[in-house]
Amino acid sequence: MGCRIFLDADVLIAAFQGEPKLRACAQAFLDETRFEFIYNPLLRMEVLIQPTHQGHALEVSFYNTYFRNATCWGHLDRMFEIGGEEAMKHGIAVTDALHIATAHISKCVALVTAEKPTKPMFRTSLVKVFSIRNMNKPATDVQKLLT
């Protein structure tokens, strides 16, 4: 078992179709074999709805490959209980709060996002929130989360 990490939807989307810098940063996480990727049912829906509806088979296949190799954490009652408290305390968007709760409950070392560090989700103390927007050297920056 590796180091648990939660990749936000925007990181998965960036890995498939992001601008080159963000894509490289997102891919650096996916390429690290020592990570155990955690997700929740909401994340799966979040990334699959549009490409499935629009018939983007290659994109759907990319995401489904990720989910087949990741671990689903589906304790919805705990996610809503913890996420709701964090959302109200810090003004965090509902989806972000539920992802934070999942990362916290599943003992992830970090929730990785492509959001700007000024977003409310960075106010939480339940889990380290790490933005790929701050990465200058993707491979080196990913290694820092493993230590």
The 8 nearest C-alpha neighbors of each residue, nearest first, counted from 0:
[[1, 35, 2, 33, 34, 3, 32, 36],
 [2, 0, 33, 34, 35, 3, 32, 36],
 [1, 3, 34, 35, 33, 4, 145, 108],
 [4, 2, 107, 35, 34, 36, 108, 1],
 [3, 5, 107, 36, 109, 108, 37, 110],
 [4, 6, 110, 37, 36, 102, 38, 111],
 [7, 5, 111, 110, 10, 112, 4, 8],
 [6, 8, 112, 10, 9, 111, 5, 11],
 [9, 7, 11, 10, 46, 12, 42, 6],
 [8, 10, 12, 7, 11, 113, 13, 112],
 [11, 9, 13, 8, 12, 7, 25, 112],
 [12, 10, 14, 8, 13, 9, 15, 7],
 [11, 13, 9, 15, 14, 10, 16, 8],
 [17, 14, 12, 10, 22, 16, 15, 11],
 [15, 13, 22, 25, 11, 12, 26, 16],
 [16, 14, 12, 13, 17, 11, 58, 22],
 [15, 17, 13, 12, 14, 18, 22, 19],
 [18, 13, 16, 22, 21, 14, 19, 15],
 [17, 19, 21, 20, 22, 16, 13, 23],
 [18, 20, 22, 21, 23, 17, 16, 24],
 [21, 19, 23, 22, 18, 24, 17, 132],
 [22, 20, 24, 23, 18, 19, 17, 13],
 [21, 23, 14, 17, 19, 13, 25, 24],
 [24, 22, 26, 20, 21, 25, 19, 27],
 [23, 25, 21, 137, 27, 22, 26, 131],
 [24, 26, 14, 22, 27, 23, 28, 10],
 [25, 27, 29, 23, 28, 14, 24, 30],
 [28, 26, 24, 30, 25, 29, 138, 137],
 [29, 27, 26, 31, 30, 25, 141, 24],
 [28, 30, 26, 27, 31, 25, 32, 34],
 [29, 31, 27, 28, 26, 32, 25, 34],
 [32, 30, 28, 29, 33, 34, 27, 141],
 [31, 33, 34, 30, 29, 1, 35, 28],
 [34, 32, 1, 31, 2, 35, 0, 145],
 [35, 33, 2, 1, 32, 3, 36, 31],
 [34, 36, 3, 1, 2, 4, 37, 33],
 [35, 37, 69, 4, 3, 5, 34, 70],
 [36, 38, 70, 5, 69, 71, 4, 35],
 [39, 37, 71, 72, 5, 70, 42, 36],
 [38, 40, 72, 71, 41, 42, 73, 43],
 [41, 39, 43, 42, 44, 73, 38, 71],
 [40, 42, 44, 39, 43, 45, 94, 38],
 [43, 41, 45, 44, 40, 39, 8, 38],
 [42, 44, 40, 41, 45, 46, 47, 39],
 [45, 43, 41, 47, 42, 46, 48, 40],
 [44, 46, 42, 43, 47, 41, 48, 8],
 [45, 47, 44, 43, 8, 48, 42, 49],
 [46, 48, 44, 50, 51, 45, 49, 43],
 [49, 47, 51, 44, 50, 46, 52, 45],
 [48, 50, 52, 51, 47, 53, 46, 45],
 [51, 49, 55, 53, 52, 47, 48, 54],
 [52, 50, 54, 48, 49, 53, 47, 55],
 [53, 51, 49, 50, 54, 48, 55, 47],
 [52, 54, 50, 51, 55, 49, 48, 56],
 [53, 55, 51, 52, 56, 50, 59, 49],
 [56, 54, 50, 58, 53, 57, 51, 59],
 [55, 57, 59, 58, 54, 60, 51, 50],
 [58, 56, 60, 59, 55, 61, 62, 50],
 [57, 59, 61, 60, 56, 55, 62, 50],
 [60, 58, 56, 62, 61, 57, 50, 63],
 [59, 61, 63, 57, 58, 62, 56, 64],
 [62, 60, 58, 64, 59, 63, 57, 65],
 [63, 61, 65, 59, 64, 60, 66, 58],
 [62, 64, 66, 60, 65, 61, 59, 67],
 [65, 63, 67, 61, 62, 66, 60, 68],
 [64, 66, 62, 68, 63, 67, 69, 61],
 [67, 65, 69, 63, 68, 64, 62, 70],
 [68, 66, 64, 65, 69, 63, 70, 62],
 [67, 69, 65, 66, 64, 70, 36, 63],
 [70, 68, 36, 66, 37, 67, 65, 71],
 [69, 71, 37, 36, 38, 72, 68, 66],
 [72, 70, 38, 39, 37, 73, 69, 40],
 [73, 71, 39, 38, 74, 70, 37, 101],
 [72, 74, 75, 39, 71, 40, 101, 78],
 [75, 73, 77, 76, 72, 78, 101, 39],
 [76, 74, 78, 73, 77, 79, 72, 80],
 [75, 77, 79, 78, 74, 80, 81, 73],
 [78, 76, 80, 79, 75, 74, 81, 100],
 [79, 77, 75, 100, 81, 76, 82, 80],
 [80, 78, 82, 76, 77, 83, 81, 75],
 [79, 81, 77, 83, 78, 82, 76, 84],
 [80, 82, 84, 78, 83, 79, 100, 77],
 [83, 81, 96, 97, 100, 79, 85, 84],
 [84, 82, 86, 80, 85, 81, 79, 87],
 [83, 85, 81, 87, 82, 86, 88, 80],
 [86, 84, 88, 82, 83, 87, 89, 96],
 [87, 85, 91, 90, 83, 84, 96, 89],
 [86, 88, 84, 90, 85, 89, 83, 91],
 [87, 89, 85, 86, 84, 90, 91, 83],
 [88, 90, 91, 86, 87, 85, 119, 122],
 [91, 89, 86, 87, 88, 119, 92, 85],
 [90, 92, 86, 119, 120, 89, 96, 93],
 [93, 91, 95, 94, 96, 86, 90, 120],
 [94, 92, 96, 95, 97, 86, 91, 82],
 [95, 93, 97, 96, 92, 98, 41, 91],
 [94, 96, 98, 92, 97, 93, 99, 91],
 [97, 95, 82, 99, 93, 94, 98, 86],
 [98, 96, 82, 100, 94, 99, 95, 78],
 [97, 99, 101, 95, 100, 96, 102, 94],
 [100, 98, 96, 102, 97, 101, 103, 95],
 [99, 101, 97, 82, 103, 78, 98, 102],
 [102, 100, 98, 104, 103, 99, 78, 105],
 [103, 101, 107, 99, 105, 100, 104, 5],
 [102, 104, 100, 106, 101, 105, 126, 125],
 [105, 103, 101, 106, 102, 100, 78, 107],
 [104, 106, 102, 103, 107, 101, 72, 37],
 [107, 105, 103, 104, 102, 108, 3, 126],
 [108, 106, 3, 4, 102, 109, 105, 103],
 [107, 109, 4, 3, 106, 127, 126, 2],
 [110, 108, 127, 107, 4, 128, 126, 111],
 [109, 111, 5, 128, 6, 4, 129, 127],
 [112, 110, 129, 6, 130, 7, 128, 109],
 [111, 113, 130, 7, 114, 10, 129, 131],
 [112, 114, 130, 131, 10, 9, 132, 115],
 [115, 113, 112, 130, 116, 118, 132, 9],
 [114, 116, 117, 118, 113, 132, 130, 112],
 [117, 115, 118, 121, 114, 130, 119, 129],
 [116, 118, 115, 119, 121, 114, 120, 122],
 [119, 117, 116, 120, 115, 121, 114, 122],
 [120, 118, 91, 121, 122, 90, 89, 117],
 [121, 119, 122, 91, 118, 123, 95, 96],
 [120, 122, 119, 123, 128, 118, 116, 117],
 [123, 121, 120, 119, 89, 124, 118, 91],
 [124, 122, 121, 125, 120, 126, 85, 89],
 [123, 125, 126, 122, 127, 121, 128, 85],
 [126, 124, 123, 103, 127, 99, 100, 102],
 [127, 125, 124, 103, 109, 128, 102, 99],
 [126, 128, 109, 110, 129, 108, 124, 125],
 [129, 127, 110, 109, 121, 111, 126, 130],
 [128, 130, 111, 110, 112, 127, 109, 131],
 [131, 129, 112, 132, 113, 111, 133, 114],
 [130, 132, 113, 134, 133, 24, 112, 129],
 [131, 133, 130, 134, 113, 115, 21, 114],
 [134, 132, 131, 130, 135, 129, 116, 115],
 [135, 133, 131, 132, 136, 137, 140, 24],
 [134, 136, 137, 133, 140, 132, 24, 139],
 [135, 137, 139, 134, 138, 140, 24, 141],
 [138, 136, 24, 140, 139, 134, 27, 141],
 [137, 139, 141, 140, 27, 136, 142, 24],
 [140, 138, 142, 141, 136, 137, 143, 135],
 [139, 141, 137, 143, 142, 138, 136, 134],
 [140, 142, 138, 143, 139, 144, 137, 28],
 [141, 143, 139, 145, 144, 140, 138, 146],
 [144, 142, 140, 145, 141, 146, 139, 138],
 [145, 143, 142, 141, 146, 140, 108, 109],
 [144, 146, 142, 143, 2, 141, 33, 34],
 [145, 143, 144, 142, 141, 2, 108, 140]]
